[in-house]
Amino acid sequence: MRGARHARWAVCAVALALTATACGGDGGSGDPGGGVLSSSWGDPPNPLEPANTNEVQGGKVLDMIFRNLKRYDPRTGEAENMLAERIETTDSRNFTITVKDGWTFSNGEKVTARSFVDAWNYGANLRNNQRNAYFFAYIDGYDEVHPRGGGRQRAETLSGLRVTGERTFTVRLRQKFSGFPDTLGYPAFAPLPRAFFDDHDAWLEKPVGNGPYLVESYVRGSRMSLRRWAEYPGDDKARNGGVDLKVYTDNNTAYTDLMAGNLDLVDDIPAAQLRNVRGDLGDRYLNTPAGILQTLAFPFYDRAWNRSGMEKVRKGLSMAIDRRRITETIFHRTRTPATDWTSPVLGEAGGYREGLCGRACTYRPEEARRLIAEGGGLPGGRIRITYNADTGSHRQWVDAVCHSVNHVLGDDRACVGDPVGTFADFRGRIAGRKMPGPFRAGWQMDYPLVQNFLQPLYYTDASSNDGKWSNRKFDDLVDRANAETDTARAVDLFRRAEEVVRDAMAAIPLWYQNGSAGYSERLSDVRLNPFSVPVYDQIRVG
């Protein structure tokens, strides 16, 4: 057997310029424990089970309390072995995985091959209702443990998983997927201790993982306190004593607390502060490239948005949005107008193609009006753009998008914002298929593959296909791309699949988003990874 090569249609040779900044602190840098820092946070809508967390806030915690077979380099995003000693294959379908020796969970239990196999079987099983179950769909037997369309479940475990030794297990996929090893840094693939299965409720109250931090306490709606695990066996030990994640429903309040000395780190600078942030924080302000794309999604389960001619309406709406003006005036160039459905972070060799959207992503008022009229007009004569109002400065940009659309159509009520109080409620409405029209659908990459910007969002019944768009040609091209072992051919197939998304305007790409953060003088060695998340374990306090 030979070791599986990293899929080069990932980040390839792209190395992001994520420069660590050393500021403040006159002590603590020599203390491996260090002090405790406080950081802004949003309450996750779901319990912190690895296979049930598919949003940023919960992902931050999982990244601190778990380590997987792979880890994505915090500077470049490249997938590197973490708990995997070897991942071997001869055909890109059958894999043998060897887990490194010497790893334990924080409760002392040894991490073994079964820790992964049991966790993956749990995540895939329909009875457990895990939001990330789809990530296991490429493993043989998934259709039996998680049948589509309400079919009868015929098995409890994946036939494609088999433990062959204390530290070895095999994975058989239902088809070739050359990039499979590089997906294994995603939180859904984390190992789980027996405590998770033996007393599930107790584990949910205080999760036990194998990462550099322990969960000390969690008060929903208020705070999660994590502390450094002194016996953590990895090389990436925490350089601070812990992190207090404080829940904010308004990032402007978080920024005010940062400036008042009541908070150490804000990892999403509000739009209202971007004009002044450089003067407020100087070198303690970070603005770095990230694999994030903001889009408008559509409820294709609603006949009003899925009738004949609606692709013209969607394209017309896209042309009615003045992306350049919005990114410059509201976001002060911390966003870049999007011209495709992936991210420049991937690089051209990794699948990004600048300008793929073409005319449909440029501001063309007259053509926008014509297309909307030819498509039968806006459903009901107006649209409501739904968004969560608690984080992300969404109100400002949604209002700006509606102002642009209204100006083009000559109707001040053609487009209005539809705020939902919290992110949890917003996600609940999406899951319940209750969106009345376009809705915010920002995407932060799970792992640095072009596949991740396309398949989870647009493949039929995919985990994050919130609008329920479906296209057989797209699905077929994605399947063929995943099976392709030649880098150039795989990239070409993914680009052809993206062209299908473009032709249907399955979602409107708005802008690529930089990661932004600000921090107090107590901290040093602060940086954001390519996912725009602070590298908490490397921050020093003092």
C-alpha positions in Angstrom: 0.0 0.0 0.0 1.0 3.6 -0.4 0.1 6.6 1.7 -2.8 8.6 0.3 -1.6 11.9 -1.2 -3.2 15.2 -0.1 -5.7 16.3 -2.7 -3.9 19.1 -4.5 -7.1 20.7 -5.5 -7.3 21.8 -1.9 -5.3 24.9 -0.9 -2.4 23.6 -3.1 0.6 25.9 -2.7 -1.4 28.8 -1.4 0.1 30.1 1.9 -2.1 32.7 3.5 -0.4 35.8 4.9 -1.8 35.3 8.4 0.8 37.2 10.4 1.0 36.7 14.1 1.1 40.0 16.0 2.9 40.3 19.3 1.5 43.2 21.4 1.4 44.1 25.0 2.0 41.8 27.9 5.0 42.1 30.2 4.8 38.7 31.7 3.2 35.3 31.2 5.0 34.5 28.0 7.3 32.1 29.8 4.5 30.5 31.7 3.2 27.5 29.9 -0.1 27.8 31.7 -0.6 31.5 31.5 -3.6 33.6 32.3 -7.2 33.2 31.1 -8.6 35.3 28.3 -12.1 36.3 27.5 -13.6 36.2 24.0 -16.9 37.1 22.4 -19.1 34.2 21.4 -22.6 33.3 20.1 -24.6 30.4 21.7 -24.6 27.4 19.4 -28.2 26.4 18.4 -27.4 22.6 18.9 -25.7 20.5 21.5 -22.0 20.3 21.1 -21.9 16.8 19.6 -19.3 16.7 16.9 -21.7 15.2 14.3 -24.4 17.7 15.3 -22.5 20.9 15.0 -22.4 22.6 11.6 -22.1 26.3 12.5 -19.2 28.6 13.5 -19.9 29.2 17.2 -20.1 25.5 18.1 -17.2 24.7 15.8 -15.0 27.1 17.8 -15.5 25.0 20.9 -15.0 21.6 19.1 -11.7 22.9 17.7 -10.5 23.5 21.3 -11.7 20.3 23.0 -11.1 17.8 20.2 -8.3 16.7 17.9 -9.0 14.5 14.8 -7.1 12.3 12.5 -6.2 15.4 10.5 -5.7 19.0 11.5 -5.7 22.0 9.2 -2.6 24.1 9.5 -3.5 27.4 11.3 -1.5 29.4 8.8 -1.9 27.7 5.4 -5.0 25.5 5.9 -3.3 22.4 4.6 -4.5 19.1 6.0 -1.8 17.5 8.1 -1.8 14.2 10.1 -2.8 14.7 13.8 -3.9 11.5 15.4 -3.4 9.7 12.1 -0.1 7.9 12.0 -0.9 6.6 8.5 -3.8 6.8 6.0 -3.1 4.3 3.2 -4.9 3.4 0.0 -4.2 1.7 -3.3 -7.4 2.7 -5.1 -8.9 5.9 -3.4 -11.8 3.8 -2.3 -10.4 1.4 0.4 -8.4 3.1 3.2 -6.5 1.7 6.1 -6.1 4.1 9.0 -3.6 3.7 11.8 -4.1 5.8 14.9 -1.1 7.2 16.8 -0.3 5.6 20.1 -0.2 7.6 23.4 -3.4 9.7 22.9 -6.1 9.8 25.6 -9.3 11.6 26.3 -9.2 14.1 29.2 -11.0 11.5 31.4 -8.0 9.1 31.0 -9.6 6.8 28.5 -7.3 5.7 25.6 -8.1 6.9 22.1 -8.3 3.9 19.9 -9.6 2.9 16.5 -12.9 2.1 18.0 -13.2 5.6 19.4 -13.4 6.8 15.8 -15.5 3.9 14.4 -18.1 4.2 17.2 -18.3 8.0 16.8 -18.7 7.7 13.0 -21.4 5.1 13.3 -23.3 7.2 15.8 -23.0 10.3 13.6 -24.4 8.4 10.5 -27.2 6.6 12.3 -30.6 8.1 11.4 -32.0 7.5 14.9 -29.5 10.0 16.3 -30.7 12.8 14.1 -27.2 14.3 13.6 -27.0 17.4 11.4 -23.6 16.3 10.0 -24.7 12.7 9.2 -24.2 13.5 5.5 -20.5 13.7 5.9 -20.5 9.9 6.3 -22.5 9.4 3.2 -19.5 8.3 1.1 -18.9 5.3 3.4 -20.4 2.0 2.4 -23.6 1.2 4.1 -24.8 4.7 4.7 -28.0 4.2 2.8 -28.9 1.3 5.2 -28.2 3.3 8.4 -29.6 6.6 7.0 -32.1 6.0 4.2 -33.3 8.9 2.2 -36.9 10.1 2.1 -38.1 8.5 5.3 -37.3 4.9 4.2 -36.9 2.1 6.7 -33.5 1.9 8.4 -32.0 -1.5 7.8 -28.8 -1.4 9.8 -27.3 0.2 12.9 -23.7 0.5 11.8 -21.8 1.3 8.6 -20.8 -1.8 6.7 -17.8 0.2 5.3 -16.2 0.6 8.7 -14.2 -2.3 10.4 -11.9 -2.3 13.4 -8.9 -4.4 12.6 -6.8 -3.7 15.7 -6.5 -1.5 18.7 -5.1 1.3 16.6 -6.2 0.3 13.1 -9.4 0.4 11.2 -10.5 0.2 7.5 -12.9 2.4 5.6 -14.5 1.3 2.3 -16.2 4.1 0.4 -19.2 3.6 -2.0 -17.1 5.1 -4.8 -13.7 6.6 -5.2 -13.0 9.9 -3.4 -9.4 10.9 -3.7 -9.9 13.9 -1.3 -11.4 11.8 1.5 -8.3 11.8 3.8 -8.3 15.6 3.8 -11.8 15.8 5.0 -10.9 14.0 8.3 -10.0 17.2 10.1 -13.7 18.3 10.1 -15.3 18.1 13.6 -17.9 15.5 12.6 -15.0 13.0 12.3 -13.8 13.5 15.9 -13.3 10.4 18.2 -15.7 10.0 21.1 -15.0 8.4 24.5 -17.3 5.7 26.0 -18.7 8.3 28.4 -20.5 9.9 25.4 -22.5 6.6 24.9 -22.7 5.4 28.5 -24.2 8.7 30.0 -25.1 10.9 27.0 -26.9 13.5 29.0 -24.1 14.0 31.4 -21.6 14.3 28.5 -23.7 17.0 26.8 -23.7 19.0 30.0 -19.9 18.8 30.2 -18.3 17.5 27.0 -15.2 15.3 27.3 -12.7 15.4 24.4 -9.1 14.9 23.6 -8.0 18.4 22.7 -5.9 21.0 24.6 -8.8 22.4 26.6 -11.3 21.0 29.1 -14.9 22.3 29.5 -15.0 23.7 33.1 -18.5 25.0 33.0 -21.3 26.1 30.6 -24.2 28.3 31.3 -26.3 28.5 28.2 -27.0 32.1 27.1 -24.2 33.4 29.2 -20.7 31.8 29.2 -18.6 28.7 28.5 -15.4 28.4 30.5 -12.6 26.3 29.1 -9.3 25.6 30.9 -6.0 24.3 29.7 -5.6 20.5 30.0 -2.2 20.1 31.6 -1.8 16.4 30.5 -2.7 17.0 26.8 -0.4 14.8 24.8 -0.2 16.9 21.6 2.5 19.2 20.4 0.1 22.1 20.2 -0.4 22.6 23.9 -2.3 25.7 25.0 -0.1 28.7 25.8 -2.7 30.2 28.1 -4.6 29.1 31.1 -7.9 29.0 29.4 -10.7 30.8 27.5 -13.9 32.3 28.8 -16.4 32.5 25.9 -18.9 35.2 26.7 -22.2 35.2 24.9 -23.2 38.4 23.1 -26.3 39.0 21.0 -24.9 42.3 19.6 -21.3 42.5 18.4 -21.3 46.3 18.9 -21.7 45.6 22.7 -18.8 43.2 22.5 -16.7 45.8 20.8 -17.6 48.4 23.5 -16.6 45.9 26.2 -13.3 45.4 24.4 -12.6 49.1 24.4 -13.6 49.4 28.0 -11.3 46.6 29.1 -14.0 44.2 29.9 -13.2 41.8 27.1 -10.0 40.6 25.6 -10.9 39.4 22.1 -13.6 40.2 19.6 -13.5 38.0 16.5 -16.1 39.8 14.4 -15.6 43.6 14.2 -19.0 45.2 13.7 -19.5 47.1 10.5 -20.3 50.3 12.4 -16.8 50.2 13.9 -14.8 49.5 10.8 -14.3 53.2 10.1 -12.6 53.7 13.4 -11.1 50.3 14.3 -7.6 51.0 13.1 -7.4 54.2 15.1 -8.9 52.4 18.2 -6.7 49.4 18.1 -3.7 50.0 15.8 -1.8 46.8 15.3 -4.3 44.9 17.6 -6.7 44.9 14.7 -6.6 41.9 12.3 -8.0 41.8 8.8 -6.9 38.6 7.1 -8.2 36.5 4.1 -10.5 33.6 5.0 -12.4 30.9 3.3 -15.8 32.6 3.8 -18.5 33.4 1.2 -21.7 35.4 1.8 -24.7 34.4 -0.3 -28.4 34.8 -0.6 -30.1 31.4 -0.7 -33.7 30.7 -1.9 -36.4 28.4 -0.6 -36.8 26.0 -3.5 -39.3 24.0 -1.5 -41.6 27.0 -2.0 -43.3 26.8 -5.5 -43.2 30.6 -5.7 -39.4 30.4 -5.9 -39.2 27.2 -8.0 -41.6 28.0 -10.9 -40.6 28.3 -14.5 -38.7 31.5 -15.3 -37.5 32.1 -11.7 -33.9 31.7 -12.7 -34.3 35.0 -14.6 -35.7 36.6 -11.5 -32.8 35.4 -9.4 -30.3 36.6 -11.9 -32.1 39.9 -12.1 -31.9 40.3 -8.4 -28.2 39.5 -8.5 -27.7 42.2 -11.1 -29.6 44.7 -9.0 -27.1 44.5 -6.1 -24.3 47.0 -6.2 -21.7 44.9 -4.5 -18.8 47.3 -5.0 -20.6 50.2 -3.3 -21.8 48.0 -0.4 -18.4 46.5 0.3 -16.7 49.8 0.2 -19.1 51.9 2.2 -20.3 49.4 4.8 -17.5 47.0 5.1 -14.6 49.3 4.3 -13.0 46.7 2.0 -13.0 43.9 4.6 -15.2 42.2 2.0 -14.6 41.7 -1.8 -17.4 41.4 -4.4 -17.8 37.8 -5.2 -17.5 36.6 -8.8 -18.0 32.9 -8.2 -19.3 30.4 -5.5 -16.0 29.4 -3.9 -13.2 31.4 -2.4 -9.9 33.0 -3.6 -8.3 31.3 -0.6 -8.3 28.1 -2.7 -6.3 29.6 -5.5 -6.8 28.9 -9.2 -5.1 25.5 -9.0 -7.4 24.6 -6.1 -10.6 25.4 -8.0 -11.3 29.1 -7.6 -12.1 30.8 -10.9 -12.4 34.6 -10.8 -15.2 35.9 -12.9 -17.1 32.6 -13.4 -20.4 34.3 -12.5 -19.9 36.8 -15.3 -22.5 39.5 -16.0 -24.9 38.0 -13.5 -22.7 39.2 -10.6 -22.2 42.7 -11.9 -24.4 45.7 -11.2 -26.6 46.2 -14.3 -29.8 48.0 -13.4 -31.5 48.0 -16.8 -30.8 44.3 -17.5 -31.9 43.5 -13.9 -35.3 45.1 -14.4 -35.7 43.3 -17.8 -34.9 39.9 -16.4 -37.1 40.2 -13.4 -40.0 41.3 -15.6 -39.4 38.4 -18.1 -39.3 35.9 -15.2 -42.7 36.9 -14.1 -41.8 39.5 -11.4 -41.1 39.1 -7.7 -43.3 36.5 -6.0 -46.1 38.4 -4.4 -44.7 41.7 -5.8 -42.0 42.0 -3.1 -39.3 40.0 -1.3 -38.3 39.7 2.4 -34.6 38.9 3.1 -34.4 37.0 6.3 -31.4 37.2 8.6 -30.4 36.8 12.3 -30.1 40.1 14.0 -27.9 39.1 16.9 -24.5 38.8 15.2 -22.5 39.8 12.1 -23.8 43.3 11.3 -26.4 41.7 9.0 -29.0 44.4 9.3 -26.7 47.0 7.7 -25.8 45.0 4.6 -29.4 43.5 4.2 -30.7 47.1 4.3 -28.1 48.1 1.8 -29.0 45.2 -0.5 -32.7 46.1 -0.3 -31.9 49.8 -1.0 -30.0 48.8 -4.1 -32.8 46.5 -5.3 -35.5 49.1 -4.6 -33.5 51.8 -6.4 -33.2 49.6 -9.5 -36.9 48.6 -9.4 -38.2 52.1 -8.5 -40.2 50.8 -5.6 -39.2 51.5 -2.0 -41.1 48.4 -0.8 -40.0 45.9 -3.3 -37.4 44.5 -0.9 -37.4 44.6 2.9 -35.3 43.1 5.6 -36.9 40.3 7.8 -34.9 40.1 11.1 -35.0 37.1 13.4 -33.9 37.7 16.9 -31.3 35.0 17.4 -29.1 32.8 15.3 -30.7 29.7 17.0 -34.2 30.9 16.0 -32.9 31.7 12.5 -31.5 28.2 12.1 -34.7 26.7 13.5 -36.8 28.5 10.8 -34.4 27.2 8.1 -34.6 23.7 9.4 -38.3 23.9 9.5 -38.5 25.2 5.9 -40.2 28.4 6.9 -38.3 30.9 4.9 -40.6 33.3 3.1 -38.0 34.3 0.5 -34.3 34.9 0.1 -32.2 34.4 3.3 -28.7 34.9 4.5 -26.5 31.9 3.8 -22.9 32.7 4.6 -20.5 29.8 4.3 -17.3 29.2 6.2 -15.3 26.3 4.7 -15.3 23.1 6.8 -12.1 22.0 5.1 -10.0 23.5 2.3 -11.3 21.6 -0.7 -13.3 23.2 -3.6 -15.7 20.2 -3.1 -16.6 21.8 0.3 -17.9 25.0 -1.3 -20.2 23.1 -3.7 -21.3 19.7 -2.5 -22.6 20.4 1.0 -24.5 23.4 -0.3 -26.0 22.3 -3.6 -25.9 18.5 -3.8 -29.3 16.9 -3.5 -30.3 16.5 0.2 -26.8 17.6 1.3 -26.3 18.6 4.9 -26.2 22.4 4.3 -28.4 22.5 1.3 -30.9 24.7 3.2 -32.8 25.9 0.2 -33.3 22.2 -1.0 -32.1 23.0 -4.6 -31.6 19.8 -6.7 -30.0 19.2 -10.1 -29.0 15.8 -11.5 -26.4 17.2 -13.8 -24.7 19.0 -10.9 -24.8 15.8 -8.7 -23.3 13.7 -11.5 -20.4 16.1 -12.1 -19.6 16.3 -8.3 -19.6 12.5 -8.1 -17.3 12.3 -11.1 -15.0 14.9 -9.7 -14.7 13.2 -6.3 -13.8 9.9 -8.0 -11.1 11.6 -10.1 -7.5 11.1 -8.9 -6.0 13.5 -11.5 -5.9 17.0 -10.0 -6.5 19.0 -13.1 -9.4 16.8 -14.3 -11.0 16.9 -10.8 -10.8 20.7 -10.8 -12.2 20.9 -14.3 -15.2 18.8 -13.3 -15.9 20.9 -10.2 -15.8 24.0 -12.3 -18.3 22.5 -14.7 -20.5 21.7 -11.7 -20.2 25.3 -10.5 -21.3 26.4 -13.9 -24.6 24.5 -13.4 -25.0 26.5 -10.1 -24.3 29.7 -12.1 -26.8 28.9 -14.9 -29.6 28.2 -12.4 -28.5 31.0 -10.0 -29.1 28.5 -7.2 -27.8 31.1 -4.8 -26.7 34.7 -5.3 -23.0 35.2 -4.4 -22.5 38.5 -2.6 -18.9 38.9 -1.3 -15.9 37.1 0.0 -15.3 37.8 3.6 -12.1 38.5 5.5 -11.6 37.4 9.0 -11.5 40.4 11.4 -10.7 40.6 15.1 -9.5 43.0 17.7 -7.8 42.3 21.0 -6.7 43.9 24.2 -3.2 44.8 25.4 -3.2 41.8 27.7 -2.9 39.5 24.7 -0.1 38.6 22.2 0.5 36.1 19.5 -3.1 36.5 18.2 -4.0 35.4 14.7 -6.9 34.0 12.7 -6.7 30.8 10.8 -8.0 30.4 7.2 -11.4 29.7 8.7 -11.4 33.1 10.4 -11.3 31.5 13.8 -8.8 32.7 16.5 -6.0 30.2 17.1 -6.9 30.2 20.8 -4.3 27.7 21.9 -1.4 29.9 20.6 -2.6 33.1 22.4 -0.5 34.3 25.3 -1.9 36.3 28.2 0.2 38.6 30.3 
